[in-house]
């Protein structure tokens, strides 16, 4: 499986964020424009939190608050789980499953350098499995086996 560093190489490096003092409306506009389901809350180059579409729906819309007046800092998840470039996609998946999160900010020297999503990990797993299947198919063809492992060679005795 790939490392976070490798996964980030395959992504655009734009980090979508708002300040804690920005209105939730801005967060939603950024999510819509860039087709992402969460954004970071960053103040003075420091990660303060993360906001998901679910946060906006549950903490603002369902309780009939005005997204123009509710601040990002009021609904963000503070001190989100973070990862570093050396983590593997398997480690990230374990964290996401255990903690029930879909996005993990990536920090290097205490600066945000990207975000890994569940979609990134699923894509990596599919790529890995596709490569393994291709290898096994090639191996089986070289040794005259069909997809059920039966040999196509007959031995005369």
C-alpha positions as CSV (number, residue, x, y, z in Angstrom):
1,X,0.0,0.0,0.0
2,X,1.0,3.6,-0.6
3,X,2.2,6.1,1.8
4,X,0.4,9.4,2.4
5,X,3.3,11.1,0.6
6,X,2.7,9.0,-2.5
7,X,-1.1,9.6,-2.3
8,X,-0.6,13.4,-2.1
9,X,1.6,13.3,-5.2
10,X,-1.5,12.1,-7.2
11,X,-3.7,14.9,-5.8
12,X,-4.0,18.6,-6.5
13,X,-2.2,20.4,-3.7
14,X,-4.8,23.0,-3.1
15,X,-6.0,23.1,0.5
16,X,-9.5,24.4,1.0
17,X,-10.0,26.3,4.2
18,X,-11.7,29.1,6.1
19,X,-10.9,31.1,9.2
20,X,-12.7,30.4,12.4
21,X,-14.3,33.9,12.1
22,X,-15.7,33.2,8.6
23,X,-19.4,32.5,8.2
24,X,-20.6,29.0,7.5
25,X,-22.0,30.3,4.2
26,X,-18.4,30.8,3.0
27,X,-17.4,27.3,4.0
28,X,-20.4,25.9,2.1
29,X,-19.6,28.0,-1.0
30,X,-16.1,26.7,-1.0
31,X,-17.3,23.1,-0.6
32,X,-19.7,23.5,-3.5
33,X,-17.3,25.3,-5.8
34,X,-14.6,22.7,-5.4
35,X,-16.8,19.7,-4.9
36,X,-15.4,18.6,-1.6
37,X,-17.2,17.4,1.5
38,X,-15.1,19.1,4.1
39,X,-12.7,21.9,4.6
40,X,-10.2,22.9,7.2
41,X,-10.3,25.8,9.6
42,X,-7.0,27.5,9.7
43,X,-6.1,30.6,11.7
44,X,-2.6,32.2,11.4
45,X,-1.3,29.2,9.5
46,X,-2.4,26.8,12.3
47,X,-4.9,24.1,11.9
48,X,-7.8,24.8,14.3
49,X,-10.4,22.4,13.1
50,X,-12.4,20.8,10.3
51,X,-15.9,21.3,9.0
52,X,-17.9,18.8,7.0
53,X,-21.1,19.1,5.1
54,X,-22.7,17.0,7.9
55,X,-21.6,19.5,10.5
56,X,-23.3,22.3,8.4
57,X,-26.5,20.3,8.0
58,X,-26.8,19.1,11.6
59,X,-25.4,22.1,13.5
60,X,-26.9,24.8,11.3
61,X,-29.6,23.8,8.9
62,X,-31.5,21.3,11.1
63,X,-31.6,23.7,14.0
64,X,-32.7,26.5,11.7
65,X,-29.7,28.8,12.3
66,X,-28.6,31.3,9.7
67,X,-25.4,30.2,8.0
68,X,-24.6,33.8,7.3
69,X,-24.3,34.5,11.0
70,X,-23.0,31.2,12.4
71,X,-19.2,31.2,12.4
72,X,-17.0,28.3,11.2
73,X,-15.4,28.2,14.7
74,X,-18.8,27.6,16.2
75,X,-19.4,24.3,14.4
76,X,-16.0,23.0,13.6
77,X,-14.5,19.8,15.0
78,X,-11.6,21.2,17.1
79,X,-8.2,19.6,17.1
80,X,-9.0,17.0,14.4
81,X,-7.1,13.8,14.0
82,X,-3.9,14.5,11.9
83,X,-1.5,12.3,10.1
84,X,2.0,12.6,8.6
85,X,3.5,11.8,5.2
86,X,5.0,8.5,6.5
87,X,1.6,6.9,7.3
88,X,0.5,4.1,5.0
89,X,-2.9,4.1,3.4
90,X,-3.6,1.0,5.6
91,X,-2.9,3.0,8.8
92,X,-5.1,5.9,7.5
93,X,-7.9,3.5,6.8
94,X,-7.6,2.0,10.3
95,X,-7.8,5.4,11.9
96,X,-10.8,6.4,9.8
97,X,-12.7,3.2,10.6
98,X,-11.9,3.3,14.3
99,X,-12.7,7.0,14.7
100,X,-15.5,7.2,12.1
101,X,-14.0,10.1,10.1
102,X,-13.7,10.6,6.4
103,X,-10.9,13.1,6.1
104,X,-7.5,13.4,7.7
105,X,-5.4,16.5,7.5
106,X,-1.7,15.9,6.7
107,X,0.8,18.0,8.6
108,X,4.5,18.4,8.1
109,X,6.5,20.6,10.5
110,X,3.1,21.7,12.0
111,X,1.9,23.0,8.6
112,X,-1.0,21.6,6.7
113,X,0.3,20.1,3.4
114,X,-2.9,18.2,2.3
115,X,-5.9,16.2,3.2
116,X,-6.4,12.4,2.7
117,X,-10.0,11.4,2.2
118,X,-11.7,8.0,2.3
119,X,-12.0,8.3,-1.5
120,X,-8.3,8.6,-1.8
121,X,-7.8,5.4,0.2
122,X,-10.5,3.4,-1.7
123,X,-8.8,4.5,-5.0
124,X,-5.5,3.3,-3.7
125,X,-6.9,-0.1,-2.6
126,X,-8.6,-0.5,-6.0
127,X,-5.3,0.3,-7.8
128,X,-3.4,-2.1,-5.6
129,X,-6.0,-4.9,-6.1
130,X,-6.0,-4.3,-9.9
131,X,-2.2,-4.6,-9.9
132,X,-2.4,-7.9,-7.9
133,X,-5.0,-9.3,-10.2
134,X,-3.0,-8.5,-13.3
135,X,0.1,-10.1,-11.8
136,X,-1.8,-13.2,-10.9
137,X,-3.4,-13.5,-14.3
138,X,0.0,-13.2,-15.9
139,X,1.4,-15.8,-13.6
140,X,-1.4,-18.2,-14.2
141,X,-1.1,-17.8,-18.0
142,X,2.7,-18.4,-17.8
143,X,2.1,-21.7,-16.0
144,X,-0.8,-22.8,-18.1
145,X,-3.5,-22.4,-15.4
146,X,-7.1,-21.3,-16.0
147,X,-8.9,-18.9,-13.6
148,X,-9.9,-21.9,-11.5
149,X,-6.3,-23.1,-11.1
150,X,-6.7,-26.1,-13.5
151,X,-3.7,-26.9,-15.6
152,X,-4.0,-27.0,-19.4
153,X,-0.9,-29.2,-19.7
154,X,-1.3,-32.9,-20.0
155,X,1.4,-35.2,-18.8
156,X,2.0,-38.5,-20.5
157,X,3.3,-41.2,-18.3
